[in-house]
């Protein structure tokens, strides 16, 4: 974190990124001294309510964070920033989105946890838009003009007041990741029975991980018969995330049931002294590692791989396992909503586990569900393409699977294959590879 004193003293000259969180109530004029270099400006966690009308003087500004401030409307000055493509105003008090506030190169718009009741029709003019994050607002409708945003791939509209998913949204050619839980959609889900595990039977140990929705810790579970088992316990924070409510995530985890490519849920925490909600899950072997890192600001909707190289058989085994998990989820009326490599654990033999149900939602109805599956198939197709890109295999060996990838990502939503068909194609290959040679 930088200091205002260093900025004013000229010690940050030439900086491409500036992070200021120091109780600001007004935009410091000294920031304009960085106009020839500044690309990323982070003013989150201050007390700002507006930005200067001449913000465009920061002519290289690409990324702006202003979360946890006092804005009641998106500043109009943003619309004049020619290079600005990422805008993040999470957890402010925004009610209004003036059309003038939308910059011409907008790719990512993050307005999670505000008070927005409507969006301007002009949002449909943002033809570069790929990511739209609106969870935790008061929206009843989305502007139909968004149908013109043919590059839009990720939409988060969980925890609003939307009563029907519009048909134009479900037919968008590039849409792959959709989160919509926590809206009054009259979903067809019925609550699943699950074992209640008393808090007194759990002894927590080291932290295994922490995400937006909760903390995962290693624990020992000693049941009422005295049997001991090492498990993982996820305690939910109960706060809204960019994907939606953690309680919706917990419901989807429970409803997912058992599958060899999902992390097994053993039960639900009961009797926590602070009434914190939680799940007890099977402890996963440390041999499993995360397949990729989440998208960067530059990659927007694409995961970042760390030089991972795979054999073709391993890549296809990973893909087959994930396709099977998705087929299982959609058969239960669950849309995962965040089918990404960074939510997949894998080990060298190609075994894989799909996790993170933070964006998951139940089907509103069976007919909509069939379309939701094909939207998620596009996310799978993107994943398959990334796995193939990690393969050291000849083009002719990969060609068949590139064809499957293209079928999954084709713009016509209803023409994409089902997860059942995808799983069958991949498991048939796996069976051929493992069949003993009788010659």
N, C-alpha and C positions, 0 to 999 in steps of 0.2 A: 504494500500500500504506500502510495506517495503522500507527501505532505504539501500543504498549501504554501508553507514557507519556502520549501525547495523550488516550487514552481515559480513563485514570485522572485526568487533570487536568481533565476535563470539556470539553475542546476539541472533542469530536465530538458534543456534545449536539444532538439533533434529526436526526441522520444516519439516512437510510433504508438505507444500505449500509455494511457494515463489512468490511474485508479485513485479517486479521491472520495473518502468517506470521513467527513469531519464536521457533521452538523450543518452543512451548507444550507442557507436559506435563499441564496441568490447565486447565479452562475458567475464564477470568477472570471473577470475580464482577462486575466493573465493566461487563460487557456488558449486564447487566440494567438499568443506568442508561438504556439506550436503548429500554426496553420500550415506550414510547409512540410510537416512530417506526420502529424497525428492521424492514425487510422482507427484506433480502438479507444473509446472513451467510456469509462465506467464511473458513473455518478450514483450508484446504488447506495441505499442506506443513508440518505440525507433527509433534508426537509424542503426540497425543491417543489415548487408548484408551477413553474413555467421555465421556458428556455428562451434565449434572446432571438429576436426576429432575424438577426444576421448570422445565425448559426452556420449558414452556408459558407462563411469565410473559412471554415475548416474544410477546405476543398478536397482533402484526401480522406475524410471521415467515412469509414465503411461500416463500423459496428458501434452501436450505442446501447449501453446498459443504464437504465434509470429506475430499477426496481426499488420497492420500499421507500417511496417518496410520497409527496402530498398532491400530486397532479390529479385534477378532476377532468381534464380533457387531454387528449394527445396533442402536443404542441404543433401548431401549424407550421412552425419553422422547419420541421423535419422534411416537409415536402419539397423544399428548395435545395436539399443536399443531394447533389447529383450522383455521388458514389455510394451513398448509404444503402446497404442491403439487409442489415440485421437491426431490428428494433426490439428491445426488451424492456417492458414496463409492467413487470409482475408485481402484484400486491401493492398497487397504489390505490387511488380512490376514483379511478377514471369512469366517467359516465358517458362522455361524448367522444366520438371519433370524427373530427372534421375531415371532409374530403381532401382539403388542402394539406393535411398532415401526412399524406401517403407519398413517399419518394418514388421516383420513376423506376429504380432498380430493385425495389423491395423483393427480397426472397424469403425472409423469415420475420414473422410478426408474432411476438410473444406478449399476450395481454392477459395472462392467467390471473385469477383472483382479483377481479375488479368489480365494478357495478354496471357493466355495459348492458343495455337493453336492446340496442339495435346497432347495426353496422351500415355504413354508407354504401349505396349502390356502386359508387366509384371504386370500391375495392375490386370489382371485376375488371377494372382497367389495369390492374397490377399483373401483367402477363408473365412476369418472372417469378411470381409467388410459388414457393415450394412447400413452405411450412407455416401453418396457421394454428396458433395455440390459444384457445379461448376458454379453457376449463374454469369453472368457478365464477361465472358471470350470471346475468339475468336474461339471457337471450331466449326468445320464444321462436325466432325464425332466423334463417340465414338468407342474405340477399341472393336471389336467383342469378344475379349477374356474375356470381362466382363461377358459374358453369363455364365462363369464358377463360378461366385460369387453367389452361390445359396442362400446365406443369405442376399443379398442386398435387403433392404426394402424401403429406402428413397433415391430418386435421384432428385437433383435440377440442371436443365440445362437451366433455363430461361435466356433470354438475351444473347444468343450466335448467331452463324451463321449456325445452324443446319437446313437443308432443308427437312429432312425426319426423322421421328422417326423409328429407326430400328426395324424390326420384332422380333429379338431376345430379345430386351429390353422389348417389350410389352408382351412377353411370359415368363418372368422371374418368377419363382414360388413363391418368397416371396415379390415381389414388391407390395407396398401398397400406397405409397405416391410419386407422380410424378408431378414436376412443370416444364413446358416447354414453358410458354408464352414468347413473345418477340423474337421468332425465325422466320425466313422467311418460314413458313409452309403453307402459303396460306390458312389460316383458313376460314371457311365458315360463320363466324359471320358478321352480318350487324349491324351497330350502332343503338341503340335503342333511340327513342325520349324521352326526359325527361324534366321536368319543370326546367326553369332557375330561381334561387332565388337570387335576388340582395343582395350583401353584406350589403348594406345600410339598409336592412330589418332585419338584424341579430344583436343581442347584446350578446356577449359571456360572460359566467360566469365561474364557477369553472371547473377545469380539471377533467374529468372522467376517463381518462386512456391515456397511451402513449405506442405505439408499434414501431417496426422498421420502419413502413411505414408512420406513422403520429400520430397526437395528436387529441384526442376526448375531446370536451368540451361541457358542458351544455350551452344552449343558449335560448334566447327568439326570436321567429320569429313573427314579426308584418307585415302582408302582406299589399298590397296596398288598401285593403278594411278596414284596421284597426283591423283585427282579429288577436288575439295573441295566440301563441301556444308554449309550452315548447318542445324543440327538442334537439337533439345531433348533433353537427357539427364536422365532421372529416376533418381536413386540412392535406393534404399529403405533405410529406417532399420533394418528387421528387428525392430522392436518391435511389440507388440500395440497396435492402435488400438481405438477404440470399435466399429468395424465388423468387425474380425477381423485376420488376419495379412496383412502387406504381401506376403508370398510368394504367398498365394492370389490377391491382387489382380494380381500380375505374371502368374501363370498364366492368369488370365481375360483379361487384356489381349492376351496372345499368341494365345490360342485364338479371340478375337473375329474375327481376320482382317481383311480389307479391306472397307470400306464407305464410301460417300461422306459419311456422316454420323457417322463415327467418326474419331478422330485416328489417322492411320496409324502403325504401329510398324515401324521399319526394321530393328531387330535387338536382340540381347541383348548387354549388356556382358560382355566376356570378359577375364580377366587383371587385374582391379583389384588394386592392391597390398595392400589390406586385405580382399580377397575380398568387397567390397560388391556386392550384386546391383543391376542397373540395366537400363534399357531406353533405346534410342535411338529417338526419335520425330520425325516430321516437324515442322518449326517452323511454327507457326500464325501467320498474318498478324495484325498488331496491330489490324486492322479488326474482328476478332472480340472481343466483350466478353461478360462474364458476364451472363446474363439476369436474375438476382436474387441476393439475399443469403440465406444459410442461415437457418433458423428462429431466432427469438429465444426467450428463456426464456418470454416471455408467449405467443408464437404457437405454441410447442410443436412442432407438426409441419407448420407452414405457412411457406413461404418469405416473405421480406420484399422487396417490390418498391420501387424508388426512383422512383416516379412515371412509370414507363415507359408510353408510349402507342404503340399499333401500329395500322396499318390492318388491316382484317379479312383481306385477302389475305396480308399479311405474317405475321400470327398463324397462319393456316392453313398457310402454307408451312413455318413452324417446326414446327408440329405434325406435318405430313406427313413431314418429314425425321426427326423423332424416332421416329415410329411405324415408319418404315421401318428405322431402326437397331435398334429393339427386335424387330421381326419377324426381322431377320437374326440377332440374338443368340439368340433363343429357338429358331430353326431349328438353331442350333449347340449347343443344350442349355445355354445360359447364362442365368441370372437376374441382371439387373443389380443389383437390390436397393436402389438409391438414386436412382431416377428422379425427379429434382428439377430445377427451373429453375436452382438454383445450381450444378448440374453440367452446364449447357448453355452453350456459346458461340454467339453469333449475330452477324450483321451486318445492316445496314439492309435489304438485299434479301430477307431471310428465310432465308438459308442458315444452317444450324445444325450443331453438332457436339456429340455426347454424350460426356462424359468421366467420370473418376473411377470406377474399378472396385473401390474399396475394399470394397464390400459385396457384390461379385459372387460367385456360386457356381454350380457345375455341377449339373445335374439329378441327383438320386439314381437316378431311373428315368424312363422315358418317361411313364408314367401320372401320376406326381406332377408331372412337368414341365408337363403340360397345365393342371393346377390352378395351378401357380406362374405360368404366363403370365397367367392371369385375375386373379391377385392383382396382378401388375405392371400390368395394364390399369387397375385402379383408380387406381394412382399416375398413370398417363397421363391418366385422366379428370380427376383433380384439377388436373394441369398444364394440360389443355385449358381447364378452367373459369377458371383464373387468366389464361391468354392472352386469353380472350374478355372478361374483366373489364378488360383493358388496351386494349380496342378502342373507337375512336370510330365506332361503327356503329349503325344503327337496330336496334331489337329484332327486327323481322321478318327482317332480314338474318342475325341471329345465331341465330334460333330453331332452325333445322335443326341447328346445331352444339351448341346446348344440349341437344337431344334425344340426340345422340351422347354428349355428356358424361354425361348421366343413365344411358344404357345402360352406360357404362364403370364408373360408381361404384355401381351398384345392389347391394343387400346380397347377393343370391343370386349367389355366385361363378361357378357354372357357366353362368349365363345371360348373362354378359358376353361381348362380341364378342372375337374373336381379333385380334391385331395385323395379320394379313393383311387381315381385313375392314376394320379401321380405316384402314389404309394405302390400300386401294382407294377408300374413300369420300373421303378427303382428296385423293388424287392425281387422282381424277376431277374434283373441283372445280378443282384447279390447271390441269388440261388445258383445261377450259372457259374459264378466265380468260385463258390464253395462246393459245388458238386464234385464228388470223387471221380477220378479218371478211370473208367472201366476198360480202357483200351489195353 
